[in-house]
């Protein structure tokens, strides 16, 4: 199915009293002016604090209250940024969507990591320019919202880890398992 714009929104927890609300307000502002099909990506990463709630569900609820006619899908099995991008790409292929443009929202310190992952998992959109967009812009873009969730050094190390995981997927499996186990910690 051909769609004009697909927006992927990466999750960063379930606490709307945190900077997550500011992040989602930026997503709402964009979607209010640019109708799109949206994939909210993020699993149950805070099972203790928010039992039974996925990041994807929390984000979708918040955004849908503000953009009521939003067409969206939840990808709620992810525990890492790597999972978010990989699973969203699999969902796009599974649903046989053919977006003219893909925009991925992320926290600013994760932009490099998201671009590396998107380049791998959305290769056909990354490598091509759109015949319908002005100036033959890239079909895949990363949109950032800044609040520095992680220290830049930590994020750089995490980016290197994810880059290695592109070649050695078991590294992401290990991190996902650790995150999954941590989400159950009391």
KOLBA-440717 format. One record per residue (C-alpha): y, x, z; residue number from 1. Coordinates in Angstrom, 2 decimals, decimal comma, padded with zeros to 5 digits. Layout:
R        Y        X        Z  seq
R        Y        X        Z  NUM
...
END
This chain:
R        Y        X        Z  seq
R   000,00   000,00   000,00    1
R   003,34   001,45  -001,01    2
R   006,03   001,53   001,68    3
R   009,54   002,92   001,41    4
R   009,75   004,70   004,76    5
R   007,25   005,54   007,46    6
R   008,55   006,68   010,85    7
R   006,25   008,43   013,31    8
R   007,47   008,51   016,91    9
R   005,81   011,10   019,15   10
R   005,32   010,11   022,78   11
R   006,58   012,00   025,83   12
R   005,25   010,09   028,83   13
R   005,61   006,52   030,03   14
R   008,52   006,75   032,49   15
R   011,51   004,93   031,00   16
R   013,76   006,23   033,82   17
R   013,37   009,71   032,34   18
R   014,93   011,17   029,19   19
R   012,32   009,11   027,28   20
R   014,76   006,18   027,32   21
R   017,48   008,27   025,64   22
R   014,94   009,42   023,06   23
R   013,88   005,84   022,34   24
R   017,51   004,70   022,14   25
R   017,96   007,23   019,31   26
R   014,86   005,80   017,61   27
R   016,25   002,26   018,04   28
R   019,61   003,30   016,56   29
R   017,86   004,75   013,53   30
R   015,49   001,79   013,02   31
R   018,29  -000,76   013,44   32
R   019,97   000,65   010,35   33
R   016,88   001,83   008,44   34
R   014,07  -000,73   008,41   35
R   010,78   001,11   008,43   36
R   007,11   000,89   009,18   37
R   006,52   002,75   012,46   38
R   003,59   004,57   014,04   39
R   004,02   005,12   017,76   40
R   001,80   008,03   018,78   41
R   000,71   008,85   022,32   42
R  -002,27   008,17   024,55   43
R  -002,78   007,41   028,22   44
R  -001,38   010,69   029,49   45
R  -000,22   009,35   032,87   46
R  -003,12   007,24   034,09   47
R  -002,24   007,72   037,75   48
R   001,43   006,74   037,52   49
R   001,04   004,21   034,70   50
R  -002,58   002,95   034,75   51
R  -003,78   001,32   031,54   52
R  -000,60   002,19   029,66   53
R  -000,39   004,48   026,67   54
R   002,74   006,27   025,58   55
R   002,48   004,40   022,27   56
R   002,39   000,99   023,97   57
R   005,34   001,79   026,26   58
R   007,45   003,03   023,34   59
R   006,52   000,09   021,10   60
R   007,39  -002,45   023,84   61
R   010,78  -000,84   024,46   62
R   011,70  -000,53   020,78   63
R   010,40  -003,98   019,75   64
R   012,68  -005,65   022,33   65
R   015,62  -004,06   020,54   66
R   014,33  -004,23   016,93   67
R   012,36  -007,52   016,93   68
R   011,12  -007,61   013,32   69
R   009,65  -004,15   013,51   70
R   006,38  -003,53   011,69   71
R   004,48  -001,07   013,86   72
R   001,07   000,38   014,61   73
R  -000,06   002,12   017,79   74
R  -001,92   005,41   017,73   75
R  -002,95   005,59   021,38   76
R  -005,74   008,19   021,47   77
R  -003,54   011,30   021,53   78
R  -003,04   013,72   024,41   79
R  -001,12   016,50   022,63   80
R   001,49   016,87   019,91   81
R  -001,29   018,22   017,70   82
R  -003,27   015,01   018,31   83
R  -000,20   012,86   017,61   84
R   000,40   014,37   014,17   85
R  -003,28   014,69   013,18   86
R  -004,14   011,13   014,26   87
R  -001,03   009,62   012,66   88
R  -001,93   011,34   009,37   89
R  -005,48   009,98   009,61   90
R  -004,08   006,50   010,27   91
R  -001,84   006,70   007,19   92
R  -004,84   007,61   005,04   93
R  -007,10   005,01   006,68   94
R  -004,58   002,24   005,99   95
R  -004,04   003,64   002,47   96
R  -000,29   003,70   002,95   97
R   001,74   005,48   000,29   98
R   005,16   006,08   001,85   99
R   008,01   007,35  -000,29  100
R   009,36   009,11   002,78  101
R   007,99   010,09   006,20  102
R   010,25   010,84   009,16  103
R   008,77   012,22   012,37  104
R   010,76   011,87   015,59  105
R   010,27   014,54   018,23  106
R   011,98   016,27   021,12  107
R   014,14   019,12   019,79  108
R   012,26   022,03   021,36  109
R   009,10   020,80   019,63  110
R   010,61   020,67   016,14  111
R   009,06   023,92   014,92  112
R   005,63   022,90   016,21  113
R   005,92   019,43   014,63  114
R   006,97   020,95   011,29  115
R   003,98   023,32   011,31  116
R   001,59   020,51   012,17  117
R   003,16   018,09   009,67  118
R   002,94   020,69   006,95  119
R  -000,80   020,88   007,55  120
R  -001,72   017,25   008,19  121
R   000,77   015,64   005,77  122
R   000,42   018,34   003,13  123
R   000,79   016,07   000,11  124
R   004,13   014,73   001,43  125
R   005,35   018,11   002,64  126
R   004,70   019,83  -000,68  127
R   006,33   017,20  -002,85  128
R   009,84   016,06  -003,50  129
R   010,56   012,40  -003,97  130
R   011,48   011,18  -007,44  131
R   013,33   008,22  -005,87  132
R   015,36   010,03  -003,19  133
R   018,75   011,56  -003,99  134
R   018,77   015,29  -004,78  135
R   014,97   015,24  -004,84  136
R   014,84   015,59  -001,05  137
R   011,63   016,49   000,69  138
R   009,50   013,44   001,34  139
R   008,71   014,53   004,91  140
R   011,39   015,28   007,47  141
R   011,53   015,89   011,21  142
R   014,24   014,12   013,22  143
R   015,01   015,56   016,64  144
R   016,48   014,28   019,87  145
R   017,44   016,95   022,38  146
R   016,81   017,00   026,09  147
R   014,73   020,16   026,51  148
R   011,61   018,70   028,08  149
R   009,96   022,12   028,22  150
R   011,36   025,58   028,78  151
R   011,81   027,21   025,34  152
R   009,43   030,06   026,21  153
R   006,71   027,62   027,22  154
R   007,28   025,64   024,05  155
R   007,09   028,78   021,93  156
R   003,72   029,66   023,49  157
R   002,51   026,09   022,95  158
R   003,64   026,30   019,31  159
R   001,66   029,50   018,79  160
R  -001,36   027,83   020,41  161
R  -001,08   024,84   018,04  162
R  -000,62   027,13   015,06  163
R  -003,87   028,89   016,01  164
R  -005,52   025,50   016,53  165
R  -004,84   024,70   012,87  166
R  -007,31   027,47   012,03  167
R  -009,53   027,04   015,09  168
R  -009,60   023,28   015,88  169
R  -011,71   023,80   019,01  170
R  -008,52   025,15   020,67  171
R  -006,90   021,72   020,38  172
R  -010,10   020,06   021,55  173
R  -009,94   022,24   024,69  174
R  -006,30   021,36   025,34  175
R  -006,88   017,65   024,69  176
R  -009,78   017,68   027,17  177
R  -007,61   019,39   029,79  178
R  -004,82   016,86   029,26  179
R  -007,31   013,97   029,40  180
R  -008,72   015,27   032,70  181
R  -005,23   015,87   034,09  182
R  -004,27   012,27   033,30  183
R  -006,91   011,15   035,84  184
R  -005,71   013,49   038,64  185
R  -004,70   011,75   041,80  186
END
